[in-house]
Amino acid sequence: MSRQTVGTHDLIDLQLQLEWQSDFGRHQEIRHFPNYNVWRDLDLLPAGLQPQILGQPSGHIGSMRIAAGEWVPEHEARLVHRVRAKDFQPTIHGREIVPRLGRFYPQGMVANLPGVFSDSVFPLRIVAMDDKYLSCDLNHPLAGRELTLTCRINGIHGAPEEHGGRCQDGMAQLLRGPGMQVRAGRQATDFFSGEPFRRMDERPDSTFYSMSRLVDHLDARALQEMAGLYARVLPVGARILDLMASVDSHMVDGLQPVSVVGLGMNREELDANPRLNERLVHDLNRDPGLPFADASFDAVVCSVSVEYLTDPLAVFAEVWRVLAPGGVFINSFSNRWFPPKVINLWIDLHEFERMGLVGEYYLRTEGFGTRCTWSQRGLRRPYEDKYGAQLAWSDPIYGVWSHKQPS
């Protein structure tokens, strides 16, 4: 029997992957389209990718290079506008927003921008500012980048009964966000002015975390993808520190770690984690010092918790100290958090810009090497998930990591 191949009228499970580089490091974005309509939407993909989908079997992988300016336009000076500082709208959803150098904001927040409507959520970046004026860059965050685009056919569903409905522009969805996780050139992004690390609840964290939460806070598919990321980044047979640990360390059996030490806020949660060989209750916001000798670990992971650190640079410096040369420190997170304890800044950032914030922590910690970022979006939420009937999509996963440079 011949293998089924993609026909002109099929629905397919399509995965698009974007890879690119910057002065910051290496970047990979993955976007899934579980019901991609070939008849309706294939023409919206780059011409070089279309024959790598049509007529191909399930499991096929295709790839192409996209030159700078070929799909995302080159950076254009005419799209950088100098506006009055008072034209920046100070509130959004009732929250007061202060413009900061290098940060991204919805275009609609700035009045009197040519061709921009007040409800536009496309990003602009502030690339210069003083007391009276702001320079707003409306270019795409990936403007001028060379890209590698890969497609993978994860399944073929056959032809639907009809072909109506809204077009699904896969490239537009894939490109929405990438580029926002890096600096504007070599200019540091201002994440640190004001009071970015204050929280809604400033009571001691030990009070908030005294109640055990013996559950995972992301859906099963997202956790599976997080474990897959760790399997690719973490070394096999390593000494691992699970920082801000809870009931699950998200590590596949194939990693075969020598040991996994969990440092967290709640003893019952740590005791419920079967992966841990050692457990310590320690509040990093009260004392960022880590109770371990220099070079004690080959890898440090921090899962869905970096957004709660109130002195992240001190913690990152300590992680660098306890890592062996060449060791890796990886942070992963999603778009969910505990509102009382998340830092103010995290709430105001675009999801991709949060990778830029975490990347800035590495950049400001002497001794870390090339930074890598990774994103995964668009997967279906498992039907058996407790929110499966309410939420169609799995929680997105974002990862940022870097290795300790040898002395």
N, C-alpha and C positions, 0 to 999 in steps of 0.2 A: 504494500500500500504506500502511495506517495505521501510525503509529508505535507501537511497543510501549509499554505503560504498566504501572505496578506493579499487580499483582493481589493479591487477599487471600491467595494461597497461594504467593507468589514468595519466592525468595531474592534479595536485592539487595546491591549494594555501596554502603553508606551512609556518608556523612561528616557528623559532627556538629561544630559549631564554637560555641564560647562566647566572648563578648566582654564585658569588664567593666572598670571603672575603680576606682582607689583613690587615696589621697594619694600613693602611690608613682609611679603613672603609668597607662599603658594596657596591657591584657593580652588575649591571644588564645590560646585552647586549641583544638586540633583532635584529634579522635579518630575513627579509621576502624574500620568494621565490615564487612569484605569479604564476609561471608556472613550478612547480617542476615535473620532469618526473620520475614517480615511477619505471617504467621498466628499465630505464637507470641508475638512480642515487641512488636508495634506498640502495643498497649494500655499498655505500660510507659512510653511517651513522653508528654509533655504533650499534652493534648487538642487544643490549638491547632496543634500540629505535625502531627498524624496526617493531616488532609486534604491537607497539603502534600507527602505521600509517596504515599498510596494514590490510584491513578488517574493519577499523574503520569508523564511520560516520563523516560527517562535524560537526565541533564544538568540537570534541573529543580532550582532553588534556592528554598527557602522560608525564612521567617524570622519570629520572633515575639519580643516583649518579655516578660520575666518580672519582675514586680514583686518588690521586696524582701519576703521572707517567703512568697512564693507557692509556690515549689518548695523552696528551701532555707529552713528555718525562721529567723525572726528570732532575734537573740541573746537568750538567756535567762539571767538571773542565777542561776537554780537549778542551771545546769550548770557553774557555777564553784565548785569545791570546795577548801576549805582543809584540807590534810593535813599530817601530820608529815613533816619532811624525811627522817626515817629510813625512811619507807614507800616512798621511791623506791628501786627495785631497782638496785644499782650496776653490774651487769654484764649484757651481752647478747652471746650467742655468744662468751663468754670475754673480751670487751673491757670495760674499766671505763668507765662513762659518768658524767659529772658533770653535774647539771642546771644549765642556764643560762637567764637571763631572756630571755623572748621566743622561745625555741626550742621545737620540736615533738618529741614522743616518743610511742611506742606507748602507748596507755592501759594495757595490761597490765603496764607497767613500774612502775606505782604500786599498791601494795597498799591494800585497804580503800576503794576507790572504789565508790560505790553503783551497782549494776547492771553493773559491768565485770568481765569474766572475765580471768583471768591471761594468756590467749593472744590477747587483743584487740590488733589492729594498727592500729585506728583512731586518728587522732592526737589528742593533747591538747597544749595550749600552756601553758607556765608564764608567767603574767602578773604574778606578784608572788612575792617570796621573801625570807626572812631565814635566820638560822642554824638556826631550829627548824621553820619552816613553809614550805610551798609552796602557791601558789594555782594550781590546775590548771583550765584552761578546756576543757571538752569540747564546746563548740559547734563546728559545722562552720566551717572556715576562711573560707567565703564567706557566713557568716551576716550578714544585713542588706544584702547587695549587690543592686543591680539588674543584671539580666543580659540580654544579647541572645543568643538561640539561633538558629542557622542550620543547615539541613540541605541536603545536596546528594546527589542520586542519581547515583552515578558508573557504575552499570551494573545491568542486570537479568538475572539468571541463569535465570529461569524457576522452575517449581515443583519441589521435591525429591520424591523417591519417598515419603518418610514425614515425619511432623511430630513425632516424638519428640525427646527430648534436653532439655538444660538450658536454661532461659530466659536470655536475654541482656539484662540491664538496661542499656541504652545510657546513660541518664542517670546511673546510679550509677557506671558506669565513667568517663564524661566528668568527673564531679565529684570523682573521687578524686585529690586532689593540688592542684588550683587553690585559690588563697587562701593557700597556705603560703609564697608568694614575697614577701609583703609584711609590713611591721611590724605589731605590735599597736597600732593607733592611731598616735600619733606617737612612741611609745617605741622607742628603738633596740634592735635585737636584739643580744644578747651573743654575737657570733661570735669575740671576740678574747681572752677570758680563757684562762688556761692556756697551753698550747703548741700552738695550732692549726696552725701552719705548719711544724712539724717533719715529717720524712719517715722512712720505714723505712730508707732508704739515704741517709745524710748525706754520703757521699763527693762530691767535686766533680762537678757535672753533666757537665762535659766528659768525664769518664771513662765515664759511663753512655751518653752520646750519641755517643761516638767510633765505635761500630758503626753502620753505615748500615742503615736499615730502609726499603727502597725499595718500600713497600706502603702502601695505604690501610688505616686502622685501623677503618673502619666499612663496612657493606655498601653496595653500589652504590645501592640505593634511598634509603638515608639520606643519602648524599652528594648525590644528585640533589635531595632536599628542601632540604638545606643550601644548595646552589647557587641554588635557587629563592628561598630566604629572602634571600640576598645580592642577588639580582637586584631584589627589591622594596625593599630598604633602602638599598643603595648608589647614589649618584648616577651617571648616565651620564657618561662622559668625565672621570673623576676621576683624581687622583693618589692611589694607594692604597699603604698600607703593610701587608704581610702579616706580622703579628707571630708569632714562634715558628713560622715557616714550615717546610714540608717539601716533599713531592713534588708536591702539588696545592694550588692556591689556591681551587678550588671556585667559579670565576667563569664565568658564561655569556658567550658571544661578544658578546651584545647590550649588555653594559656598556661595551665599547669604551674601556677606561681609557687615559688618556694614558701612564701608567706604573704598574708594580707592582713595588715594592721588597720583597724577601724578607729578613727577618732571622730566622735560625734557628741551630741548634746543630751541624748537620752539613753540611759542604761538598758531599758527594756527593748528599745529598738535595736540597739547593738547586739544584745543577747539573741534576738530573733534572726540575725543575719548568719546563715550557715557557712558563708564563705570566709568569715573572719577567724584568724588564728589568735588574735590579740585584740582587746577592746579597751579604749580609754575614753572617759568622759572629759571633755575639755572645751571651754568657751573661747573661741578665737577672737571674738569681739571684745572680750574682757582682757585676754592675754594672747596676743598673736604669736608668742613664742611656741615652738614645737618641742616637746620633751623627748627629743631624739638626738643622737650623736650626728656629727657631720657625715655626709655620704652614706646614710643608713639604707637608702632605698634606690632601686633602679627605675621606679615609676611612681608618680603621684597622680591620683584621679580625684576630681571634684565634680560630682554629679548634681545637676539642678540645684546648686547652692551658692555659687559665686556671687549671685545677686544680693545676698544677705550680708556680705562682708562690709564692715564700716571702716576698716583700715586695711584695704586690700594690698597696698604696696608693702606693708610690713609682713603680711602673710606670704606674699610672693617671694620676698627676700628670704624668709625662713624656709620655704619650700626649696628654693635654690640651694640653700645651705645643706639640707638633709638629703638632696639628690646626689647620687654618684655622678661623676663626669660622664656625659653622654646620655644621662637619664632624661626621661620625658615627663612633662607635667601637662596634663590635659584637663580642660574644663568643658563640660557639656551642659546645655540648658535648653529650655523650651520657651513657650510664651505663657506659662502658668507659674504662679508664685503665691506665697502667703502675703496678702496686702499689708498687714500690720508691720511686717518685719523686712520687707523689701526696701532697698534704698530709694530715695526720691528720684534720683537720676534715671534708674532703670525704667521707671514708669514712662518717662518722657521720651525715651529713645525708640526709634524704629527697630524692629527685630534684627535686621542686619547691622544696624549701628551698634547694637549691644556687643556683637563680635568685635567691633572696633574698640569699644571700651575695654573689654577683656584683653584684647591685643595690646592696648596702651599700657596695661599693667605689666605685661611682659617687656615692652619696650623700655619702660622706666625702671626695670629691675636689671641691673648690670649682670651680665653673664649668661643670658639666654640667647640662643641662636635664631635661625630662621623661624618665623611664625607661620603656622598653617591654619586655615579656616576651612570649615566644611558645613554644608547645610543639606537637609533632606526635607522635602515638602511634598504634599499631595497624595500621600498614601491613604487608603481607606481605613477607617476605624473598624476593629473587629466587631462582628455582629453580637458576640457574647459580652462585649464590654458593657459595663453598667450604664454608660451614657450613649450606647450604640443607637438607641432609638431617637436620641436628641441631637447627636453630633455625627455627621457623616464622615468627617475627616480625622485622621490620626493627628496627634500633636506633632508639630514640626520639631526637628532636632537640629541644634547648632553645636558645633564643636570648634574649640580653639586650642592649639597646643604648640609647644616649643621644647627643644632639648637644651639641657645644660651644656654649655661649651666646655670642652676640655681645657684645663689650665695651660 
